[in-house]
């Protein structure tokens, strides 16, 4: 699975076309990490850069591809709103744009970067974006880690 860099609006349009605008998809799982750490001597290591990164796995009810993974590097904002009880988690359409030098993805086509104060949508913004076909990752199985229910 090779990463494809999204560089401009044309790449965004191609990705949205390839994945059907995220129609009838779901956010299956995500993984977030930073470059910050504490070593064996309990010393803290931190980066002066935007060091938050997020990988998100989406699956959908169509083929070619059935699943994709987005890699957001240099994350500047990240907001997830879980579906309430008795509501589904289906994404009917999504927005993916390049705005003021940042890539934005949101779980609704009518979402706008300047109008996120209501906090009703899941969305993310980052300095860079890559994607890859993850169609071999269909089904219920977790791909980013084992869930230990002890």
C-alpha positions in Angstrom: 0.0 0.0 0.0 1.8 3.1 -1.3 1.0 6.6 0.0 -0.2 9.2 -2.6 0.5 12.8 -1.6 -2.3 15.3 -2.0 -0.7 18.6 -3.2 -3.5 20.7 -4.5 -7.2 21.1 -5.4 -6.9 18.8 -8.4 -5.5 16.0 -6.2 -8.3 16.6 -3.8 -10.9 16.4 -6.6 -9.3 13.1 -7.8 -9.4 11.6 -4.3 -13.0 12.6 -3.8 -13.9 11.2 -7.2 -12.0 8.0 -6.5 -13.8 7.5 -3.1 -17.2 8.7 -4.1 -17.1 11.8 -2.0 -17.1 9.5 1.1 -20.8 8.6 0.3 -22.0 5.7 2.4 -18.8 5.4 4.3 -17.8 5.3 7.9 -14.8 6.2 10.0 -13.7 2.8 11.1 -10.8 3.8 13.3 -8.0 6.3 13.8 -4.6 6.5 15.3 -2.9 9.6 16.6 0.7 10.1 17.6 3.3 12.9 18.4 7.0 13.1 18.4 7.0 13.8 22.2 8.2 11.0 24.5 9.8 10.3 27.9 12.9 8.1 27.6 14.1 5.4 30.0 15.9 8.0 32.2 12.6 10.0 32.5 13.9 12.8 30.3 11.3 14.5 28.1 11.8 14.8 24.3 9.6 17.3 22.5 9.6 18.7 19.0 9.4 22.5 18.2 7.5 21.6 15.0 3.8 20.6 14.5 4.4 17.0 15.5 0.9 15.6 15.8 -0.1 13.1 13.1 -3.3 11.2 12.5 -4.1 8.1 10.4 -7.8 7.5 9.7 -9.3 4.4 8.1 -12.5 4.8 6.2 -14.6 2.0 4.8 -17.5 2.3 2.3 -20.2 0.3 0.7 -18.7 0.5 -2.8 -15.7 -1.1 -4.5 -12.5 0.3 -6.1 -11.6 1.2 -3.5 -13.7 -0.1 -0.6 -11.5 1.4 2.0 -8.9 4.2 2.2 -6.5 5.5 4.8 -5.8 9.2 5.2 -2.6 10.4 6.8 -2.7 13.9 8.2 0.8 15.2 9.1 1.3 18.5 11.1 -2.2 18.5 12.5 -3.4 21.9 13.6 -6.9 21.0 14.8 -8.7 17.8 15.5 -12.4 17.4 16.5 -14.3 14.2 16.7 -18.0 14.0 17.5 -19.2 10.5 18.2 -22.7 9.5 16.9 -25.2 9.7 19.7 -27.2 6.7 20.9 -29.8 5.5 18.4 -28.1 7.3 15.5 -26.0 5.7 12.8 -22.4 6.6 12.0 -22.8 6.7 8.2 -21.0 9.5 6.4 -23.3 10.6 3.5 -20.9 13.2 2.1 -17.7 14.8 3.2 -15.7 17.9 2.6 -12.0 17.8 1.7 -10.5 21.2 0.9 -7.2 23.1 0.8 -7.9 26.4 2.7 -5.2 29.0 3.7 -2.4 26.4 3.4 -4.2 23.7 5.4 -5.9 20.5 4.3 -9.4 20.1 6.0 -11.5 17.0 6.1 -15.0 17.2 7.6 -17.9 14.6 7.8 -20.4 16.9 6.1 -20.2 18.6 2.7 -21.7 21.9 3.9 -19.1 22.3 6.7 -16.9 25.4 6.5 -13.6 26.1 8.3 -14.8 29.4 9.6 -18.0 28.0 10.9 -17.0 25.2 13.2 -18.1 26.8 16.5 -21.2 24.6 16.8 -19.1 21.5 17.2 -21.6 19.3 15.5 -19.2 17.7 13.0 -16.1 15.7 13.1 -13.2 17.5 11.3 -9.4 17.7 11.1 -6.9 20.2 9.6 -3.3 19.6 8.9 -0.3 20.9 6.9 -0.1 17.9 4.7 -2.2 15.0 3.5 -1.5 11.6 2.0 -3.9 8.7 1.2 -3.7 5.1 0.1 -6.0 2.3 -0.9 -6.8 0.1 2.1 -9.4 -2.2 0.5 -7.7 -5.2 2.0 -8.7 -3.8 5.4 -12.5 -4.4 5.2 -14.5 -5.8 8.1 -14.8 -5.4 11.8 -11.2 -6.3 12.7 -9.1 -3.4 14.2 -6.0 -2.6 12.2 -4.3 0.0 14.4 -4.0 -2.1 17.5 -5.4 -4.8 19.6 -8.2 -3.9 22.1 -7.5 -5.4 25.5 -10.7 -5.6 27.4 -9.2 -6.5 30.8 
